[in-house]
Amino acid sequence: MNKQSKEEIRNIAIIAHIDHGKTTMLDALLQQSNIFRDNEHVPERAMDSYDQEKERGITIFAKHTCLHFEDTKINIIDTPGHADFSGEVERILGMVNSVLLLIDAQEGPKPQTRFVLSQALKMNLNPIVVLNKIDKPHANPDHALNKTFDLFVELGANDEQLDFPYCYASGVMGFAMKEVGDPRTDMRPLFELILDKVPAPAGNADLPFLMQASTLSYDDYVGRQATGRILEGTIKKGNPFVVVDANGHPTDYKVTRIENYLGLEKVEVEEAYVGDIVSISGAPEIMIGDTLCTRDNIAQLPSISLTEPTVSIEFMVNSGPFVGKDGKHVTMNKIKDRLLKEKKANISLKIEEIAGKEDAIKVCGRGELHLAILIEAMRREDYEFCISKPQVIVKEIDNVRHEPLETAHIEVREEFSGGVIEELSRRKGEMQALSTNEHGITSLEFLIPTRGLMGYRNDFLTETKGEGILTSVFHEYTPWKGTIPGRTKGVLISQAQGKATPYAIFNLQDRGIIFVKPTQDVYEGMVVGEHKRDNDLVVNITREKQLTNVRASGTDENVQIIPAREFILERAIDYIDDDELIEVTPNFIRLRKRHLKEVDRKRKS
C-alpha cells in the first residue's frame, strides 16, 4: 500500500432519526463508488450485517466502511438512529471530522435527530445536512430545511455550524442534487460536497504513534481488535506499542495485524498512517477508551464519556420446573460470564451484583429495546434464564428523589389522538405540542416519566390499530412524579403441571385472553392468560373432559378456540407486572409468577 497523505482522507459519520434512511443512503454511496465487481451480489441495507438488524430493520451497532471517490479515500461510519443505542453514536463521533445529518424531506427533524445532532455540535463538528427521501410524494424540503435550521439554533450551534452546507437526495433512487431543480442523475453532488466541506484529519505523521480505541470487535484467529482513528504518527505490523488503561497503567504489546476497510470487507495492510481509521490486533485485554501509544511517548487520552443508563433489569437463574429442557447454559456463572463479555464491547451497559442474592445480577441499559437486544442475543446462544420487569434508575439529587423523564413524539390518525392524550396524561405525561397536518395525521409531543412509557407501547399499537408511531428520547432527571397506574387487568395462573387441553381452553375463554395453545406444556404458577377483571385467578388449564356412557350428538366436540396471544420478547417485557417474571429459553418465552408459593396459597383460598 502506498503511503497516503492525510489530505486524501475524509472521515465522516452518518447520523439521523430512526428510519430516515442512513443505511439505504450508504448503499447508494457504496454502489456508485465502484468498489463492487459487476457480477457481485450486494444485499439491500448491506451494512446491517447482524441478524437482529436484518429482522428488525434497524441499525443496532455502529459499522465502518470505506470507499474511494476519485483520488480521495472516504471512511464512513453508519450509526444507529434509535436512542437506546446512543452509546454507539457517542463513542464514534471522536473518530470523524464531520457528519452527514440525514433529514426526511417529508417528516423533518424528529426527537432522535435532536439527540444525535446535539452530540455532534458538542464535539464542534460542522454537519452537512442531507434532505433525504426527496422523491416522496408529500416531500416538503423547504419546510424540513427551515425546521432543521431552527433545531440548530435551539441547540446552541455556533455561526460556522449554522451556516451548514446542504443538498437534496434519495438514497433509494440513488441520486443527489445541490438544488431542487437539478437533474436527478447520481450521488456525485454529495460526494463533491463531502470532499469540499469535510476537513482532512489533523495530525502529524512524524510524531510518535497515538490512537484511542473507540470500538472493539473479535476475530477467532487474532482475538480482540481495537478500532479507532490514528491521531498521530504511523504504525506497522510487528511494531511494539503500549496500551494505557482507564487507571493510567501502561502494558506492552506487539501489533499482530492491521486491518483497513474497503466496502463491506476488512483488508489486511502492512502499515497505517495518521488520519486513517483502522483495526489493530495484538492487545487481548484492551477496552474501549484505552489509549494506544509508544513506550517512548506514553500518553493517556481523556476517557470516552457516555450518558448514564436509565433502566435496569434483573437476570436470574431459571428456577421453574422446565429448567434445562431447552437451553444449554443455565447456571449463574455461565450467565454472568456472558454478561461480562458483553460489557467489554458494549460500554453503555452497566452490570452490578445484587447484595444478598447469589442467583441474580442487575443489568442497566439505555432502555427496554437496548436490553431486549442483549436478551434476544443470549437466547440465540442457548442461554436460559429469567428476567424481571424493568425498573427505572432513581437518583438522589440534593436529597430529593429524581427519575428519568423522556420526550415522546407520537404520530397517529386524528381520530385516535384523544385516546392517546387521555392515556398519556393518566401516566403523568405533560403535552408540549399538538398539530394536525392536511393528511389528518396528528403529531403530539409529551414530556413523560420513563415509568409512564413502560408497558404502554402494546396498548398504544392496539389503540391506534397498529398505525401509530411512538418514539422517545431521554430528556433529563426530574423529581419523582408519584404513583403511575400500570396494567389494569389481572392474569390467569395455571394451578397444575401438564398439557393445556382444548376443552379447558374453550371453557376459560370467557374469563379472558388465553396465552397458550392446546397441548402446550404448562406448570403451576405459569401465567396462561389475561383475566377480564383486575384480580389474578388460579385456573386449571389442563382439565380433560369427563367421559360418560351418554352418547353425545357430536356438536359439543367442535370446540371453537380463539387463537392464543403469543408474546415476542419486547411485548412480554412491556406486559409483565412487578410480581411476575419472564422465562427466556432458546425456543420459548413464558410468563410466570415470581413466587410460586404465593400461587399455591391463592389456589387453596
N, C-alpha and C positions, 0 to 999 in steps of 0.2 A: 504494500500500500504506500503510495506516495504521500509525503508529508503535506498535510492540508493546512493552509493558514486559517486562523480563526475568522478572518473576514469572509471566508467561503462557507461559513456555517451559520445557520439560523436555528434557534431553539424556541419552539412555541408549544403552548398547551391549548386544547380546545375546551372551553367551558360553556355551560348553558344549563337552563332548567331541564328537568327530565323530559324526554321525548321532544326536544326541539331540534333533533337531527344531527347530533355530533358525530355519531358512528357512521351514519349514512354519508355525511359530508366527507369524512375521512376516506370512505370507499371511493368516492369520486376523485379525490386528490391522488389516491394510490393508483387508480386505473389510468389516469391521464399523465402520470409521471413515467410511464413505460418501463416499470420495473418487473412486470409480469411477462412471461412468454406468451406468444399469440394463442397457443393451444392450452394454456394453463387455466384450470378451473379456479375461479376466485369466488368464494362464498359471499352471500349477502351479509352485511354487517360483519365484515371479515375480522375486525378487532375483537368482537365479542366471542372469545375462544372458550371461555369457561361454560360448562354445561348449563348452570343455572342462569347465566346471562342469555344464552340462546332461548331457553324455555320461557323466561320471564320478559324478554325483550327489553332488558335494561342493562346498563353497564354497571358492574359492581367494583371491579378493580381498575386502577389506572394502568394503561398499556402504552408501551413505547413503540414507535415505528420510525422509519427513516426513508426519505425519498430524495430524488435529485431533480432539480429544475435548472436547466441549462448548466452552468458551472457551479451551482450552489447546492450544498447538502442541507436538507431541512429535516431536523429532528422534531417529530410531533408526538405529543402525549395526549391520548384520549382519556378524559376524566369522567367519573360518574356524575349524573345530574341529580341523583336523589340525596337529600340532606343527611340521611342515615350513613352515607358513605363519604361524608365531607372530610374525614380524616385523610382519605386518598387525595383529595384536592389540596388540602393544606400542606402536605409534605412535598408535593411535586412542584409547587409554584417556585420554589427556590432554585430549581434546575433550569428555568426558562427565562427568556428576556422579554417576552410579550405573550399575550393570549389572544386567541380568536374568540370573541364573545358572540355566540350564536343567539339570535333573537327570532322567534317565529313571527313572520311578517303579518300574520293574522291575529295572533294572540298577544303579541307584545311581551314586555318583561313580566316574569312571574316570581313567586316567593324565592325559589331556589336561585333564580337569576340574581336576586339581591344578595344572597349569601355568597355565591362564588365570585361575584363582581367585587363585593366588599373585601374579600380576601386578596384579590389581585391588586386592588387600589392600595391596600395597606402595605403591600410589598413594593410600592412605587412602580408597578408595571403599567405601561401605556397600552390599553387594549385596542384591538382592531374589531369594529363591530360588523358582523355579517348578518344582514336581514335575510334569513333563510326561508325556504318554502314560499318563494315569491310567486310560484306557479299555482298556489291555492286559489280557488275561485273567489274567495272573500278576503284575499290578502289586502292589507291596508298599510303599505310600507311607511308612508309619511307619518301616520299616527303612531306606528311602532317606534319609528326613529325619534319622534318628539318625546314619547314616554321614556325611551332609553336615556335621552339627554336629561330629562327630569330626574331619573334614578341616579345618574352620575352626580348631579348637583346635590341631591338628597344625601348621598353617601360621602359628601365632602371631597370630591375629586378636585385636584389642582388644575390650573389653567391649561397645562400641557395635556393632561388626561381628558379635560373637557373638549379639547379640540381633536377629538378622536377621528381617525380615518374610518370610512365605512364603504361597503359595497353591497350589492343585492345578489342573491344566489338561490339555486335549487340543488341540493345535494342529490336528490332522486333523479332529476333530469340531467345533472352533470354540467351546469353552466353557472358562470358568474358575470356580473355586469357592474361597471362603475356608475352608470346612470340607468334609470328605469327603461328608457327607450333604446338602449344599446342592443346590438344583435345578441341573440342567446346562443352562443357558439360552444364555448368550453370554459374550463376553470382558469384560463390564463390570467384574466384580470385579478383574481385572488392571489395567484402565485406572484404576480408583479407587485401587488400591494405588500405581501409578506417580505419580499426582497427589499422593497423601498423603505418600509416603515419599521421593520423589526431590527433593532440594533444587533450588531455582531457581538458575541460573548466577550466579556472583559477577560483580562488575564495575560500573563507573560510566559511564553514557552521557555524562557531562560531561567526562570525561578524554580526552586525545588517543588516537586510534585505535591499537590494538595487537592483533596476531594472529600465530599461528605456523602455518606450512604443515605439516599433518600427512599429507595425501595429495596426489598430483598426478594430473591427468588431461589429456587432449589433445583439442582441438577443431580440426577442419580450418579453421575460419574465424577463430578468435581465438587459436589456438596453445595454449600450456601454461596450465593453470588450477591454482591453489593452493587447496586446501580446508582449512578449519580453523574453530575457534570464535573469534568476536570476543571478546577478553578485556577490552578497554576501548574506550569511545567508539563512534563511528558512522563509516560510510564511504558515499560517494555515487559514482555513476557520473561519471567525468570528474575526480574528485579526484586530486591528486598524492599519491604515497606512496613510501616508501623500503623497499628490501629489504636487510637486513643478513645477509650470508652467514656461513658457519661460521668464517671468518677475521676477522669483525668489520668487513668492508669494506661501507660503505653505497652503494647505487646508486639513483638516482631513476627512477621510472616514473609512468605515469598509468593509472587504472582505466579499462579499455575495456568491461568487462562484469561485472555481479554476478549470480550465479545462486543461487537457493534451490532447495529440493526440495519437491515435492508428489507423494506417492505414488511412482510409477516415473519421473516426468518431472522434468526440470530447468526451472525457471521463472525468466525474467529479471526482476530487480527494479531499481528506481532507487536504493534506499538500503537498507542493512542495519545492524542495531543490536547492541549489546552482548549477548552470550549466545547469539546465533544461530550456526548452522553454515552457512557459505556457501562458494561457489567464486568466486574473484576472478581475472579475466584482466587482462593488461597487462604481466606480467613474464616475458618469454620464457626467461630463464635461471634462474628460481627453482628451488631444490632443497628437498627435504623437510628440515624442521628449521630453515629460514631464518625470520627474524623480519620481519614486515611492520609498519611504524610510520610516523610522520610526521617530516618534516625538522626540526620544532621540538623533537621529543622522541625522539631516536634511542636505541633500546634493543636489547639482544641477550638473548634468552631462552636458557635452557640447552638445549643440543642434545638431540635425542631419542636416548637410548642404547638400543642393541639388543644382544641376545645374539650372540656371535661365531658365524660359520659353523663346521660340524664336518666337512664333506665337500667334497672338491674333485674336479674332473673336467677333463680336457684337451680343448679343441676344436681340431681340426686340419683343415688343408686335405685334401680327399679326393684321395689320390694313386693311387687304383685306376684300372683301365683303362676303367671306365664313367663317369668323371667328366664332368659337364656334359650327360649324355644325358637327365637327368630334371629337374634343378634349374637355376634361372637364376643365382643368386648363389653363386659357388663360390670366389671369391678371399678371401685372409686379410683384406684391407682391408674388404670387404663384411661379413664375419663379425664382425670387431672393431667396426665401426661399429654393427652391430645390437646387440651385447652392451653397448656403452657406452650406447646409447639405453635399453636395459632397466634398466641400473643407475641411471639418473636417476630412474625411477619406483619401482624395487624396491631400496630401500637395504639389504635384508638379504642381497643378493648382493654378492660381492667379486670383482673382476676383476684379475688380475695377469699381467704379462708373464713369460715363462719365459726365463731367461738362456741365450743361445746357441741359441735356437730362434725362427726368424722365421715358421715356418709353424704355430705352435701358441700357444694362450693358455689360461691356467688360470682356471677359474670356480669360486668357492667358494660353497656354499649350506648350508641347514639339513639337507638330507637328500636321498636319491635321488629322492623324489617332487617335491621343490622344483625340482631340476634337470631332471627329466623333463618338467615342465610347460613350462619355457622351451624345451627342445629340441623338443618337440611343436609349440609355437607357431611356432618358426623354420622347421620343415619345411613347415608350412602356408603360410608366406610365401615358398615357393620357394627356401629356402636348402638347400645341400648341403654336408655336412662329415662328418668322422669324430670319434668321441669314444672316450675311453679308459675303462678300468674305474675307477669311483670310488675315491678313496683318502681315508682319514681324515686330518684335520689334526692333526698332532702338535705338542705344546708342550713346551718345556723349563721345568720349574718346579723351582727350587733344584737345578739341574744334574741333574735326573732326568727321563727321557723319559716324558711323560704322553700318554694317548689318551682320547678321549671314551667315556663309559660311559652306557648307556641303561637306563631302566626299561621292561621289556617286559611287557605284560599280555596273557595268552593265554586264550582260551576254546575248549575242544574237548570232544567227546564223551568220556566216561570211558575208553572202550576205546582211544582214541588217545593218552592222556596219557603213558603210559610211553615211547613212541617219541619224543614231543616233548621230554620231560625228558632222555632219553638224548642226543639230538642237541644240545640247547642246552648241556648240561653239557660235551659234547665241544668246543663252541665257546667254552669258558671262561665260561659263564653260571653264576651262583650263584642258586639258588632262594631267594626271600624268603617266599613264601606259597603255600599249596595248599589248595583247598577244593572240595568237590563238593556241588551242590545236589540237591534232591529230584527234579529232572528229568534227572539223570545227566550234567549239564554240569560239567566240571572247570575251575576258574579257577586260573591259575598266574601268579605274578609273579616275574620274574627280573631281576637286575642283570647286564647283559651288555655287553661292548665293542661299539661300533658295527660294528667289523670282523666280529664274530661274527654279526651280523644280515645283513650283506651277502651276497647270494646264497642266503639261506635261505628267503625268502618263497615262492618257487616250490616248493621241496621241502616246505615246510610245507603248502601247499594240496594237494599230491599225497598227502602222509602222512595228512591229515585228510579226504581225498575232497572237498575244496572247501568243507567246512562249518566250518572253524576260523576264529577271529577273532584277529588279531595286531596290536596297536597298541603303539607305543613313543614315549617322550619322553626328551629329553636329561636326564641326571641330574647328572653332574659329570665333571671330568677326573680320571683315575686313573692310577697308574704302569702302564707298558706291561706287558701280560699275556703277552707271549711269542708264539710261533708258534700261529696258529689254522688248523686244516686247512680248506682250501677245497673246490673242486669235486673230486670223486673220479674222474670219468671224463675220458678224452681226447676229441679231436674227429676227425672225418673231414674231410680237406682236399682240395679239388679240385686235380688236377695239371695241368689244361689249361683253356683258354678254349673256350666253345662253349655248346651247349644240353644240359641234363640229359635223358637218354633213359630211357624206361620200362624198357628192357632192363637198363641199368646200375643203375638204382634198385632193380629187383627183385633183382638179384644182390648188392646191397650191404645189403639189409635184414637179413640175418643178422649183419652186422657191427655194427649199432647202429640208432639212430633217425635217420631222414633229415629234413633241414630244407627241402629244395627240392622243387618239383613238376616233373613231366615238362614238357619244352620250356622251362623257366625258364633264363634266361641265367646262366651261371656263369663264373668266371675263376680263373686259377691263384692259389692262396693263399686262396681263399674257403672259409669253413667251411660244409660242406654237410650235416653230421650229427654225432651224438654217438657216439663209439666205445663198445663194451661194456666195453673194458678201460681202464686208467688212462693209456695212452700215445696220442699222436697218430698217425694213419695217413693217408698220402697215397693217394688213390684216384682212379680215372678214372670220373667220373660221366657223361661224355659218350660213353662207348663204345657203338658200334652193334653189332647182332648181325651176325655174318658170314653173308653169303648163299652158299648152295651149291646144287648141282643135285639134292641129295637131297630128295625130296618128304617133307614132314612130315605127320603125321596131323592137325595143326591144334590139338592140345591145348596145345602149348607157346606158342601165340600168345596165349592168355588169361592174361597175367601178372597176378597179384593184388598190387596195390600198396597198402601201408598208407598212409593219409593222412599228409601231411607235418606235422611240428610247426611251426606258424607262430609267429613272435615278434612280440609287441607291444613297444613301446619299453621299458617298465619291466621286462618279462621278459628282454629282451636285456641291459639294464644289470645285472640280477641275475646273469645267466648267465655273461658273459664272464670270462676269466682275465686276468692281468696282461699276457700276451704277445699279446692279441687286441684288436681294435678293432670298433666298430660303425660301419658306413657308413650315414648317415642321409640320405635323399633324400625329396622330396615323396611318392613312391609306394612306396618300398622301404625295408626295414630289412634290411641284410645284415651278416653277421658275417665277419670276415677276420683272418688272422694279421697281426701288426704289421709283421714283417719278411718280405717276400716272398722274399728271397734265401735265408733260412733254410728255406723250404718247398722251394725248388729243391734245396738240399743234402740234405734229408731224402728227397726223391724219388729222387735219384741213389744214395743209400746203400741 
